[in-house]
Amino acid sequence: MYKSFYKLTRNPFEITPDPSFLFPTRRHNEALAALYYGVRRHKGFVVMTGEVGTGKTLLVRCLLELLNRRNVAYAYVFNSRLSALEFLQYLAGDFGLVTAGKNKSDLLLELSSFLIARYQKKLTTVLVVDEAHHLSVEVLEEIRLLTNLETAQEKLLQILLVGQPELDEKLDSMALRQLKQRIALRSQLEPLTFEETRGYVQRRLQLAGANSHAPALFPAETLTKVYRHSRGIPRLINTICENALITSFARQSPTVPPEVIDEVAADFRLDVVYSGQNGNRGKAQEGPGQENTEVWQAVKTLLQLHDYLQGVRSSDEEPPVAVPPRSRQV
């Protein structure tokens, strides 16, 4: 509704996790590199946590964009409120295996045969669990047992657990100490800084067609308000800016004034601050015996991911991570 008024070609602040809108901060690059490195080097277990709205699912989608172009089969579990049997059924079904009428033992045998067959062809198989903080201890233990499917050199199934900080707390419990010891890499996402918030807003406007007038649309004082009310959380930034554009358009204002941001924040009750946001600034942390250097080499490759997803490179030019199309079947 406001696109033509502000000379935009698309909505810049949609809250859906679109990889083409990735704003690659240092912390997001490190986290994405840890995920990618864990899969490519067959490390077994990788965990990424972050507060609500910090971009976890977006990074997962970016990773899947890469894996889609490799000969990688993956199962993506986005509803983690499942029983152990339901989880195995979903996992096997997403890999294209027949699950009807099969009990737990049958499912495990099917999965084992599937993973071994792919390993013999030197193919990678990945399990991605989003919203993993909702997983029960029973299901997490079942996931741990899946890592027993291995050769003397590497794991047959690469597992990525992605969730809110409650996942860290759950993994710290005594009941899951065996699982915690198997984690090879951990990373944590944090809210954006003020400078990153400004870059995030302007980058999204530019991708939506604002170009040279992007800085004028959200003046400095307005961006300060956006940061104060959003606390640097990308999803809240999107919500505030989208509604601010609608309100400013209704008033036929050529720019978004700071008072509009206050009004939007009040409407959405964004001054109600929740406790429990934690502290480390999104470092990729190693498990026992891992070396940092290879992760940072992966960062250099993944810094090019955004340009690749934007289609800046020509279709006949090899992308930063050159891969054939993905097949979900063996």
C-alpha positions as CSV (number, residue, x, y, z in Angstrom):
1,M,0.0,0.0,0.0
2,Y,2.9,2.4,0.8
3,K,5.3,1.0,-1.8
4,S,4.6,3.4,-4.7
5,F,4.4,6.4,-2.3
6,Y,7.9,5.7,-1.0
7,K,9.2,4.4,-4.4
8,L,9.8,0.9,-3.2
9,T,9.5,-2.3,-5.3
10,R,8.7,-4.7,-2.4
11,N,7.9,-4.6,1.2
12,P,11.3,-4.2,3.0
13,F,10.3,-5.4,6.5
14,E,8.4,-8.7,6.1
15,I,9.0,-10.9,9.1
16,T,9.2,-14.1,7.1
17,P,12.8,-15.5,7.2
18,D,13.8,-14.7,3.6
19,P,17.5,-15.6,2.9
20,S,17.8,-12.8,0.3
21,F,17.4,-10.3,3.2
22,L,20.3,-11.7,5.2
23,F,22.2,-8.9,6.9
24,P,25.6,-10.5,7.6
25,T,26.9,-9.2,10.9
26,R,30.0,-10.7,12.4
27,R,28.0,-12.8,14.8
28,H,25.7,-14.1,12.2
29,N,28.6,-15.0,9.9
30,E,30.3,-16.8,12.7
31,A,27.2,-18.8,13.6
32,L,26.5,-19.7,9.9
33,A,30.1,-20.7,9.5
34,A,29.9,-23.0,12.5
35,L,26.7,-24.6,11.2
36,Y,28.2,-25.1,7.7
37,Y,31.6,-26.3,9.0
38,G,29.9,-28.8,11.3
39,V,27.9,-30.3,8.4
40,R,30.8,-30.3,5.9
41,R,33.3,-31.8,8.3
42,H,30.9,-34.4,9.7
43,K,31.3,-33.2,13.3
44,G,28.1,-34.8,14.5
45,F,26.5,-32.3,16.8
46,V,26.2,-28.5,16.4
47,V,24.1,-26.3,18.6
48,M,23.0,-22.7,17.9
49,T,20.9,-20.7,20.4
50,G,19.6,-17.1,20.5
51,E,16.8,-15.0,21.9
52,V,13.4,-14.9,20.2
53,G,13.7,-12.9,16.9
54,T,17.5,-12.7,16.6
55,G,17.5,-14.5,13.3
56,K,18.0,-18.2,14.1
57,T,15.5,-19.5,11.6
58,L,16.8,-17.2,8.9
59,L,20.3,-18.6,9.3
60,V,18.9,-22.1,9.1
61,R,17.2,-21.1,5.8
62,C,20.5,-19.7,4.5
63,L,22.2,-23.0,5.4
64,L,19.5,-25.0,3.6
65,E,20.0,-22.8,0.6
66,L,23.6,-24.0,0.5
67,L,22.7,-27.6,1.2
68,N,20.0,-27.5,-1.5
69,R,22.8,-27.1,-4.1
70,R,24.8,-29.9,-2.7
71,N,24.1,-33.6,-2.9
72,V,22.9,-33.4,0.7
73,A,19.7,-35.0,2.1
74,Y,18.3,-33.3,5.1
75,A,15.3,-33.6,7.4
76,Y,14.0,-30.3,8.8
77,V,12.0,-30.6,12.0
78,F,10.2,-27.4,12.8
79,N,7.6,-28.8,15.2
80,S,9.6,-30.1,18.1
81,R,6.6,-31.0,20.4
82,L,6.7,-34.6,19.4
83,S,7.0,-37.9,21.3
84,A,10.1,-40.0,20.6
85,L,8.2,-42.3,18.2
86,E,6.5,-39.4,16.4
87,F,10.0,-37.8,16.1
88,L,11.4,-40.9,14.5
89,Q,8.4,-41.2,12.2
90,Y,8.7,-37.6,11.1
91,L,12.5,-38.0,10.6
92,A,12.2,-41.1,8.5
93,G,9.3,-39.7,6.5
94,D,11.2,-36.5,5.7
95,F,14.0,-38.6,4.3
96,G,11.5,-40.2,2.0
97,L,11.3,-43.5,3.9
98,V,8.1,-45.5,4.3
99,T,6.9,-45.2,7.9
100,A,3.3,-46.6,7.8
101,G,2.8,-49.6,10.1
102,K,6.4,-49.6,11.4
103,N,7.4,-49.7,15.0
104,K,10.4,-48.0,16.6
105,S,12.7,-50.9,15.8
106,D,11.7,-51.0,12.2
107,L,12.2,-47.2,11.8
108,L,15.7,-47.4,13.3
109,L,16.6,-50.2,11.0
110,E,15.3,-48.2,8.0
111,L,17.2,-45.1,9.1
112,S,20.4,-47.1,9.7
113,S,20.2,-48.7,6.2
114,F,19.5,-45.3,4.6
115,L,22.4,-43.6,6.4
116,I,24.9,-46.4,5.6
117,A,23.8,-46.4,1.9
118,R,24.4,-42.7,1.6
119,Y,27.8,-43.0,3.5
120,Q,28.9,-45.6,1.0
121,K,28.2,-43.1,-1.8
122,K,30.1,-40.5,0.1
123,L,27.0,-38.4,0.6
124,T,26.1,-36.2,3.5
125,T,22.9,-36.6,5.6
126,V,21.7,-33.9,8.0
127,L,19.0,-33.5,10.6
128,V,18.0,-29.9,11.4
129,V,15.8,-29.4,14.5
130,D,14.4,-25.9,14.8
131,E,12.7,-24.8,18.1
132,A,14.8,-27.5,19.8
133,H,14.3,-25.9,23.2
134,H,10.8,-27.6,23.1
135,L,12.2,-31.1,22.7
136,S,11.6,-33.4,25.7
137,V,14.5,-35.0,27.5
138,E,13.2,-38.3,26.0
139,V,13.5,-37.1,22.4
140,L,16.9,-35.5,23.1
141,E,18.1,-38.8,24.4
142,E,16.8,-40.5,21.2
143,I,18.7,-38.0,19.1
144,R,21.8,-38.7,21.1
145,L,21.4,-42.4,20.4
146,L,21.2,-41.6,16.7
147,T,24.8,-40.4,16.9
148,N,25.9,-44.0,17.6
149,L,25.4,-44.6,13.9
150,E,29.0,-43.9,13.0
151,T,32.1,-45.3,11.4
152,A,35.5,-45.3,13.0
153,Q,36.2,-42.0,11.3
154,E,33.0,-39.9,11.3
155,K,29.3,-39.7,12.1
156,L,26.7,-40.9,9.6
157,L,24.1,-38.3,10.6
158,Q,25.0,-34.6,11.1
159,I,22.7,-33.0,13.7
160,L,21.9,-29.3,14.1
161,L,19.9,-28.2,17.2
162,V,18.6,-24.6,17.0
163,G,16.6,-23.0,19.8
164,Q,16.2,-20.3,22.4
165,P,18.5,-20.0,25.4
166,E,16.4,-22.5,27.3
167,L,18.0,-25.1,25.1
168,D,21.4,-24.3,26.7
169,E,19.8,-24.7,30.1
170,K,18.3,-28.0,29.1
171,L,21.6,-29.3,27.8
172,D,23.3,-28.4,31.0
173,S,21.0,-30.8,33.0
174,M,22.5,-33.9,34.6
175,A,20.1,-36.1,32.5
176,L,21.6,-34.9,29.3
177,R,25.3,-34.8,30.2
178,Q,26.2,-37.5,27.7
179,L,24.6,-35.4,24.9
180,K,26.3,-32.3,26.0
181,Q,29.7,-34.0,25.8
182,R,29.1,-34.9,22.1
183,I,28.5,-31.3,21.0
184,A,31.3,-30.3,18.6
185,L,30.4,-26.7,18.0
186,R,28.2,-24.1,19.8
187,S,27.2,-20.6,18.7
188,Q,25.0,-17.9,20.1
189,L,23.2,-15.1,18.4
190,E,22.7,-11.7,20.1
191,P,20.7,-8.6,19.3
192,L,22.2,-6.1,16.9
193,T,24.1,-3.1,18.0
194,F,22.9,0.4,17.2
195,E,25.3,0.7,14.2
196,E,24.2,-2.8,13.0
197,T,20.5,-1.8,13.4
198,R,21.1,1.3,11.2
199,G,22.8,-0.8,8.6
200,Y,20.1,-3.4,8.8
201,V,17.3,-0.9,8.2
202,Q,19.1,0.8,5.3
203,R,20.1,-2.4,3.7
204,R,16.5,-3.7,3.7
205,L,15.3,-0.5,2.2
206,Q,17.9,-0.6,-0.5
207,L,17.0,-4.2,-1.3
208,A,13.4,-3.0,-1.6
209,G,14.3,-0.4,-4.1
210,A,14.9,2.7,-1.9
211,N,18.5,3.2,-3.1
212,S,19.8,6.7,-2.6
213,H,16.8,7.9,-0.6
214,A,17.0,5.0,2.0
215,P,18.9,7.1,4.7
216,A,16.3,10.0,4.4
217,L,13.3,7.7,4.8
218,F,14.4,6.8,8.4
219,P,16.3,9.8,9.8
220,A,18.9,9.4,12.5
221,E,16.6,10.4,15.4
222,T,14.0,7.9,14.1
223,L,16.6,5.1,13.9
224,T,17.6,5.9,17.5
225,K,13.9,5.3,18.5
226,V,13.8,2.1,16.5
227,Y,16.8,0.8,18.3
228,R,15.6,1.8,21.7
229,H,12.2,0.1,21.3
230,S,13.5,-3.0,19.5
231,R,16.6,-3.5,21.6
232,G,18.3,-4.6,18.4
233,I,16.1,-7.7,17.8
234,P,15.6,-8.0,14.0
235,R,12.1,-9.3,14.2
236,L,11.0,-6.4,16.3
237,I,12.8,-4.0,14.0
238,N,10.8,-5.3,11.1
239,T,7.5,-5.0,13.0
240,I,8.2,-1.5,14.1
241,C,9.5,-0.3,10.7
242,E,6.7,-1.9,8.8
243,N,4.0,-0.3,10.9
244,A,5.8,3.0,11.0
245,L,5.8,3.1,7.2
246,I,2.0,2.3,7.1
247,T,1.3,5.1,9.7
248,S,3.6,7.6,7.9
249,F,2.0,6.8,4.6
250,A,-1.5,7.4,6.1
251,R,-0.3,10.8,7.1
252,Q,1.4,11.4,3.7
253,S,4.7,12.1,5.5
254,P,7.7,11.8,3.1
255,T,9.8,10.4,6.0
256,V,9.2,8.4,9.2
257,P,9.2,10.9,12.1
258,P,10.5,9.7,15.5
259,E,7.1,10.2,17.2
260,V,5.6,7.6,14.9
261,I,8.0,5.0,16.3
262,D,6.9,5.8,19.8
263,E,3.3,5.4,18.8
264,V,3.9,2.0,17.2
265,A,6.0,0.8,20.2
266,A,3.1,1.8,22.5
267,D,0.6,0.0,20.4
268,F,2.6,-3.2,20.5
269,R,3.5,-2.8,24.2
270,L,7.2,-3.0,23.3
271,D,8.2,-1.3,26.5
272,V,7.4,-4.5,28.4
273,V,10.9,-6.0,28.7
274,Y,11.4,-9.7,29.4
275,S,14.2,-10.8,31.6
276,G,16.6,-13.6,30.8
277,Q,18.5,-12.3,27.8
278,N,22.0,-13.5,28.1
279,G,25.3,-12.2,27.5
280,N,28.0,-13.6,25.2
281,R,28.2,-11.7,21.9
282,G,27.4,-14.6,19.6
283,K,30.8,-16.4,19.6
284,A,31.1,-19.7,17.9
285,Q,32.5,-21.9,20.7
286,E,34.3,-25.1,20.3
287,G,33.7,-28.5,21.8
288,P,36.6,-30.5,23.2
289,G,39.4,-31.0,20.8
290,Q,38.2,-28.7,18.0
291,E,40.3,-26.1,16.2
292,N,39.1,-22.6,15.7
293,T,41.1,-21.9,12.5
294,E,38.9,-24.1,10.2
295,V,35.7,-22.4,11.4
296,W,37.1,-19.0,10.6
297,Q,38.1,-20.3,7.1
298,A,34.5,-21.1,6.7
299,V,33.6,-17.6,7.6
300,K,35.5,-16.3,4.6
301,T,33.5,-18.5,2.3
302,L,30.2,-17.6,3.9
303,L,30.8,-13.9,3.7
304,Q,29.9,-14.2,0.1
305,L,26.6,-16.0,0.8
306,H,24.5,-12.8,0.7
307,D,25.7,-11.7,-2.7
308,Y,25.2,-15.2,-4.0
309,L,21.6,-15.4,-2.7
310,Q,20.9,-12.0,-4.2
311,G,21.9,-13.4,-7.6
312,V,24.7,-10.9,-8.1
313,R,26.8,-13.6,-9.6
314,S,25.7,-14.8,-13.1
315,S,24.0,-18.2,-13.3
316,D,26.9,-19.7,-15.2
317,E,29.5,-18.6,-12.7
318,E,30.3,-21.0,-9.9
319,P,28.9,-19.8,-6.6
320,P,31.0,-19.4,-3.4
321,V,30.1,-23.0,-2.4
322,A,29.8,-24.9,-5.6
323,V,27.3,-27.7,-5.4
324,P,25.0,-29.8,-7.5
325,P,21.2,-29.8,-6.9
326,R,19.9,-31.5,-3.8
327,S,18.0,-34.7,-3.9
328,R,16.1,-35.8,-0.8
329,Q,16.2,-39.4,-2.0
330,V,19.0,-41.8,-2.2
